[in-house]
Structures are given as C-alpha cells and as structure tokens.
Amino acid sequence: MFVDQLLLNAYYSPPVLKMTSWKISQRSDVEPFRAMDVVARASELSAAGEDVVMMCVGQPSAQAPFAARQAARERIANGPIGYTSSGGIEALRRRISQHYRERYGVDLDPARVVVTTGSSAGFMLAFLALFENGERVAIPSPGYPAYRNILKALSLQVSEIETTASDRWVVTADALEKAHGDNPISGILIANPNNPNGTMMKPDAFEQLLERAEDLGIAFISDEIYHGLTYDMPEKSALEFTDDAIVINSFSKYFCMTGWRIGWMVVPEGLIETITRLHQNLFISAPEVSQVAALHAFDGLEELEEVRKGYLQNRDFLLDALP
C-alpha cells in the first residue's frame, strides 16, 4: 500500500477543538504539517499488519553510519548523559568547521557553529534573532510547508514568491526585488536544493540573489540540509559568497540521522551572542548522545557515499521512466 497525499486527503479531517475556559492564541492556528499526518496514518496501517511503503517524508531508509551508532552505544554505556554547552560540544563544532574547509574551501571559526535540535530549532532561532513581530519574510513557492507555519507561530508575515518554469523553479534576484517593492521584506529563506521540487540554483544565480538581498537590506537564511545529495552541478554554500548569511544544515539527510534530531547553524560573528542566549533559554542544548554520534558520523563518509550512489540509481530510473 502506498501512503501519500491522496490518502491523506481521504483520511484527514480538521480537528474538533474542545472548548476551554482559556483563549487559544491566533498564532497557534497553523495548518498541520500534513506529511506527518500521513506518517501517523501509515504507522497505524503498519501496526495493523498492512505492507506500507512510505513516500511522504524525506527520510533515508539507511541507518546512521556504523561509527556514529557505535559511539552512541559507548557513550550510553559509560554515561552519565547530561547537558552540554549550548553551542554544542567543542569537538563537534570543530569538526563541522573542518567540513566547511574540506567541502567548500571556507575557513570557518568554530565559534560561529551552533549545534541544534534538528534544523527546525535552527529556523526558530534564526527567525527570533533577526525579525520583529509582524515583519515579513519571503519563502519560495513551492517550498517546504513548515517554513510558513513556523513563521506564523512566531507572529511573522509570510511572502511567498512564486517560481516559474522559465526561471527553473527558483527565486531570482529580480523576483525578490519585485516582491520587496510590493510589500517590504525583512528576510528571505532559500533552500538550495529546494524542497520539495529538488531544484538546485546555478552558482551565479545564487550569488546574484545573495548580493541583491544584501543591497536591499534583506537578511538571508540559507537552508542547505540536502547538500551532499546533488548530482548535476556543484553545491555552493552561501558561506562561499558572504559571511552575513545564516546557514542551516542537518545530519538528517546525507548523514541518515533523522530520528537523532541533530543539526547545526552557522551564524555571522555579530549574532553569536544573540543566538547563544536564545538557545540557552529555549533549548538549553542539543541531546548529548546525538552530538557524540554526529561527531563520529564524519568517520562514516564511505558508507554514506554508497547510500548516495543508491539514490543516484533511483534518480536515473525515475528520470527515465517518469516522463
């Protein structure tokens, strides 16, 4: 049985809110993250004995690298497991900094790395650090639906910039400037590659968008969680072009660690203290076991490249068969 959005349309009905003696906030009135509704339904069917193929969330079927799992086992056995520095364990921050040097040629101060509870915490921290109540943030359409819902929950306005086939389904510098002229924009969030359509911005177009945002005084947040899983052109991090963007990444996709809930963000030097204070109060720190596993996930790159090759085979089949 395939569980997808069609099943959800048949299954999902709006929840009936139980009346209470207190008021429910308007900012909590966000749409469900429908992919997770599908996951819940799929889990029910699977528990009932159905053979379910889930195609609704970006979740690798492969395990985390062996070295990551082994390190987590050893840390639990030799425990205790406790809080860490809010920015993350120092060894992991240094290893992420090394990752940027190896993959992108970027010399990154580990102090600018903040280890987060998945990328979702990174988005919340970035939005809270950069924007005032009611300010407008641009996102692409189509785009990841949770962006819109997180922004609304934080009392921010959303400006969805429609993308077109003629522009390869990416937000262009001109489209950003037009949207800003129609309704002033305080920030823009771009996923590159984009979720859900997988479109990768050409390096020169990405650089132009970053430059235009800076010229217009628009804060830039770069979602790079699908880096490592691209094939047709080289990946470019926003950090290759500017030190002023916030970059958000995760161990969920390339590193096959969705359930470990571990990610990171790279912040401009002037935002380190602000992000740290927010992180201390909202999340304290990312889970220590997940941080230890993430550190050693970098020891499993050969395994992960084999997983990547499997994705390429699937991709080649799809690109041939789907038309």
N, C-alpha and C positions, 0 to 999 in steps of 0.2 A: 504494500500500500504506500502510495506517495502522499506525503503530507505537505501541502503548500498553501499559497494564499487562497486558492479556490476552496479548499477545505475550510479554511478559516472563515471565509465569507458565509459558508453554510452553518458553521459552528458558533461563531461569535455573535453575541448579542450584548448591548450595553448593560453594564451592571446596574442593579437596582440599589440606589443609595438608601440606606437606613437613616431615617430622621433621627437627629440627636438634639440635645439641648444646647449645643455649641455650633458656631458657624464654621463651615468648611471654606478654606481660603480659595479665592478665584485662581491663584497661581498654581494650585494643586490640580486644577481641572485640565489635565493634559490627556491626550489620547493614549491608549495603551501602546506599548512597543509591540506591535502585532506579531512580529516574528517570534517573540517569547510566548505569546498566546498559542501559536502553532506548536512550539516546543512542548508546552504543557499538555496540549491535546495529543500530540504524538506519544508523550510519556504514558498517558492514560491508555492509549491503544496498545502500546508495547507491553504494559503491565497486564493487559487483558489477553495477551498471547498473540497479538497481531504482529506480522512481519513488516516493520516500518522502515522506510528509507527516508531520512530527514534531509531535506534540501532547503531549509528555511533560514539557517544561520551560518555565518562564516566561521565554521568550526572544523579544524583538521580532524581527520579520523586517526591520524598517527599519534603516538604517545610523545610526551616530552622526551628529550634526549636522555639516554641512559645515565650519563654523568650527572644530570640535574636530579633525576629520581634517586640515584644513589646518595648524592649529597644531602638530599632532604631526609632520607632514611637515617643517615648517620647523625644529622643534627637533632632529629627527634629522639634517637636512642641516647644521645649524650646530653640532651636538654639541659637546663630549662629553656623554654621558648618565651621570649619577652619582647618588650618594646625595643625599637632601635631609634637612632637619630631620625628626626622627622624627614630629613633629606634622603635617608637610606643608608645602608651600611657602606662604609667608605670604599671597601674593595669593589663593590658592585658599581658605585659611581665612577671609580677609576676605570673599570672595565668597559663601561658604556662610553666613556670618553675615548678610550682606545679604539672602540668600534667605529667612532666617527673619523678617527685618524686613518684607520685601515680602509674603510669603505668609501669615504668621501674626501679624504685628504684635508679634513678640517681639524685644526688644533683647538681643542675644547677644554676649558678649565672644568675639572670635575665638580667644582663648587656650583656650577650652573646646572647640574643634573639633579633633578628631584625624582626619587623613586615613588611611584604612586600605586594605589589600589586599582589596577587596571587603567586603561586610558580614560575611562569615564570620570575618575577623580581628577585627572588632568584637565579635562574640559571644564569641570566645575571650578577648579582653582583659577584657570585662565580667565573665565568669564567674570568671576568675582574680583579678581585683581585688576582687570582692565576697564570694566564698564560700570557706569552708574545706573541706578534704577531707571528703566524706561528707555535707555539708549537702544539704538538699532544695530543689529549685527547681520551681515549678509552671509548666506549659505547658497550653494548651488542647488538647482532643481533639474534632474533628480539628484537626491542626496540622501545621506543617512538620516532616517527619521528621528532618531534620538536627539540629534542636534537641536531640532526645533523644539522638542519637548523639554529638554534641559533649559534652554534659553527662556522658555515661557515660565517654567517653575522658578526661575531666578528673576522674574519680572522684567525681562528684556524683550524688546520687539525684534521680530524676525523679518528680514528682507530676502525673499527667495529670488535668485537671479536665474531666469530660465536659460537653459543651454540649448543649442541647436545643432543639427547635423552639419551645417555649413561651417561651424566652429569646432567640429569634432567633439561636441558634447562637453566642452569645458568652458569655464568662465574666462572671458577675455578681459584685457585691461580696459578696452573701450566700454564693454558691458558694465564693468564695475563703476567707471566714471559716470555713465548714464544713470545707473541706479542711485549713485550718490547725489547726482543732480536732482533726481526726482524726490528723494527723501534722504536727508543727510545720514550717512552711515558712520558708526564709530569703529566698527571692526568687521573683518571678514574671516571666515573659516573655510579653508580649502583642503579637501582630501586628495592626495596625489600619490598613487592611483585613487580614482574616485570609487566610492561605494554608493550605489550598487552596480553601476554600469562598467566599472573596471577601466575607464578611460584614463590614460596617462598623458599629462601635459608635456608638450615638447619643451626642452630646456629653455629655449629662447622665449617662448610664450610664458613660461613660469617666471622667468627673470623679469619680463616686462610687467607681469601682474604685480610682483613684489615691489617693483620700482614705482608703479602707478599708485599703489596703496600708500607707499611712503610719501609720495608727492602730495596726495590728498589728505594726509594726516590720519589714515585709517590703520588701526592696529591689525596685524596679520598673525593668524594662528594656522599652522601647517600640520595637518593630520597625515602622518607618514606610516600608519600601522601596517599597511600592506607592502612596505618596502621589503625587498628580498624575494618577492613573488612576481617580478616583472620579467618580460621576455623580449619585447620588440625594440626597446630603446633604453639607454642607461637611466638609472634612477638619479634624481637630483634632490638633495635635501635643501630646504630653504636656508640652512646654515652655510651653504656654499656661496650664497649671494648676499647675506645680511646677518648681522648679529642682533638685530632688533626684533625678529620674529620669535614667537613661541612655537616650539616644535613639540608635538605629542606623538609618542610611539608606544608600543606594547609588545610583550612577549607572547601574545595570544596567537598571532597568525603564523609568521615564519617559524617561530620557536615552538609552536604546537602546545601552548600552555594556557588555553582559555580559562579553565577552571581554577588555575592557580591565582587568578586575579592580581596580576602584577604588570605594571607598565612604568613608563617614565616620561618626564617632560624636560626639555631644555629651555631655560628662561634667560632673557637678557640680564646682564650683570645688575642693572638698576632695579630689577624686580625680585632678586633673590630673597631679600629680607621680607618683602610683602608676601610672596608665595610661601615662605617658611612659616610665617605667623599664621596664615590661613590654614596651612596643612597641619600645624600643631593642634589647632583648635578643632578642626573638622574631622580629621582622620587619625591624629597622633602619629602613626607611621604605617607603612605597608607591612603585611604579615612577614615576620622574620623568616619562617621556613620557606616561603615563596621567594624571598630575596636571595636566600642561600642557593636555592635551586636555579634561579635566574642567573646568578653568577656563573654557575657551572654549566648552564645551557650553552655558553660560548665554547665549551670544550667539546660540544657535540655537533659542530658545523658540518662534518662529513655526513652524519646521519641526516641532518636537515636538508642537505643538498640532494640526497637521494629522494626525500619526500618531494622536494621541488621538481625533480625530474618526472616524478609520477604525475604531478599537476600538469606538467607540460604535455604529457601523453594524453591526458584527459582533454586539455585545451585543444590540441591538434585535432583530436577526434571530433570535438564539438564544432570547431570552426569549419570542418569539412562537411559534417552531417547536417548541422542546423539549417543552413540556407535551403 
